[in-house]
Amino acid sequence: MNQFTFPVVLVLALLLLTPGCGGITELRDRYWPTGPSEYEMKVSGKDIDKLQLKLIENIYPIDTQLSMLLRRMSVRDDRPSREWKENLVRDFPWLNGIAVLDDENTELSRYPQDGIKQLEYSPLFPRALELPLGQTMMEVEDTPLGPELLLAVAVYQDFEIEGLTVVHFDPRSFVAGSADPEEIVVVCRERVIWPGQYQDLQEDLERVEWRELTRKNTSGKIEVDNSRFFWFARAVGQDWLIYLLKDK
């Protein structure tokens, strides 16, 4: 999947809702240069109704927002104007802010000026200095006020990276767009950044080999401590943001 394809969760939700599809819930993995573009999901008939409802209510709203944000960022290869920053924060009110950095991680500007969290952006470096044009990378920075998710695209000058545009947000603000955030678990960089109501399973979920699971698949089922979850992976460049829904 990359930023230029339709939201994967939307594709799956539409398939589930299409009259005549019955129990067909398979989507082939299609590979683009940046990775898989669609989920491949197999569920039994008894799972369809509850999975469909949870997807539409809990994951589709926030994943659609993320997909639109990634598309906006993917066409940004120069330093953003103040107007661009203002419009982005207006259109995605769950964002905490936007920063422009040079290639030595010096903050050149930020919007808004008074941020809630003081960020260092160090988890982005040095990996971000190898970002291809138009590709977004994702990292997590720990702060005293909780984790902050960082999305970065490279700023180019004469075909050389001269810095980054970084958009950042709190996972709690992101999942607030879901009908019931407590029903969702979100995993990033093999860490649970939002446990929902499943805090007691957080350590077990972080022991899952997510890197191995996402090597060939973009969705599936796992079982931890006698609890079964459906998982769905959203590609962000070469990284994955993973949503989990419990199978009740």
Summary of the structure (lengths in Angstrom):
residues: 248
radius of gyration: 18.1
end to end distance: 28.6
largest distance: 55.9
contacts: 769
relative contact order: 0.16
helix: 31%
strand: 30%
